[in-house]
């Protein structure tokens, strides 16, 4: 089926923000921020040794440099879980959701661009910028995901959501390839490796901001009237109504609970994978970048493939199958031999196969369970658990490393998230949930 003008404009935001998600949040910032914190805590550390001197996270909590990044992910998610709900309530009251998309994305893009100034032992600035960028990204996703309901019907939503994710992997992979070329040839360009990394961070922020202009302009005429039931209410009163209202949709709540677990597992594996590959498996930065390039390429096709499979057997069965593959990925990653680049490439390809498909279909499944007219509100709960803002997984990963100094044990501990999330998802009655929300049933469930 051919995409509409609004759908094509909508795809571009996945293209825009995936540059930050891929280059910065997934590949660079974890190892780079860890190195800055290590420089601050253990300036004379020998190569290959683990820094056991803690740094003070936000001046309050002592954490090992190796656990700093996952703990920051947890903190940014707790902040987002509180604030994103108010963003959703306010966005649902607006007749111009594209402006909310542009404003939140602009804040994130500026924060991401300012990461260019991270160097030496200045990890504190990086911590604050990471929190701001993560929140802004989550806020923009609240609006972006809610717009999906406006531009695609029940039978078209899996395809549109999957295609958006595919565009994201294509855009994110393209910038990652350019940054890989920069970091591979920095000497011939007469710059240091540190500057090459900082330029890469800057490029992700600029890419995010510049390409967001396309969906902001393309969705400016999106039909959007403020629902009568929220016109006279402020966001705080509306938020209270949402909490009470969710009791009427038990299948929606059950899906959110399942999503909390399996998506936290997915997000933690994705975000901590570069740190795991470099610190635990002993891979060079270039090897990690090549692996992620492969993952992006495979993910582009994987997202489209999962959309096709869902059209035949339904999104729920397809997502459950994807979760099973994720569980296998975690187990294989635990036993992956150090220094084996070939094995890492194979694991990266497996991750790419399921990475986009499971998340794209989860988004479209949830959109079917959301009451009409309160999309942004309900997607604010969804985004509090979405990509880049998971917290239970990163907390588990960070705590296991904090007490064992083993990234392998931290990784395999994530298996419980896929097991629990998958089991909970099997109990979701999609037909009842869609009917209870007052939405039309798709032809294939």
Secondary structure, 3 states (H helix, E strand, C coil): CCCCHHHHHHHHHHHHHHHHHHHHHHHHHHHHHHHHHHHHHCCCCCCCCCCCCEEEECCCEEEEHHHHHHHHHHHHHHHHHHHHHHHHHHHCCCCCHHHHHHHHHHHHHHHHHHHHHCCCCCHHHHHHHHHHHHHHHHHHHHHHHHHHHHHCCCCCHHHHHHHHHHHHHHHHHHHHHHHHHHHHCCCCCCCCHHHHHHHHHHHHHHHHHHHHHHHHHHCCCCCCCCCHHHHCCCHHHHHHHHHHHHHHCHHHHHHHHHHHHHHHHHHHHHHHHHHHHHHHCCCCHHHHHHHHHHHHHHHHHHHHHHHHHHHHHCHHHHHHHHHHHHHHHHHHHHHCCCCCHHHHHHHHHHHHHHHHHHHHHHHHHHHHCCCCCCHHHHHHHHHCCCCCCCCHHHHHHHHHHHHHCCHHHHHHCCHHHHHHHHHHHHCCCHHHHHHHCCCCCCCCC
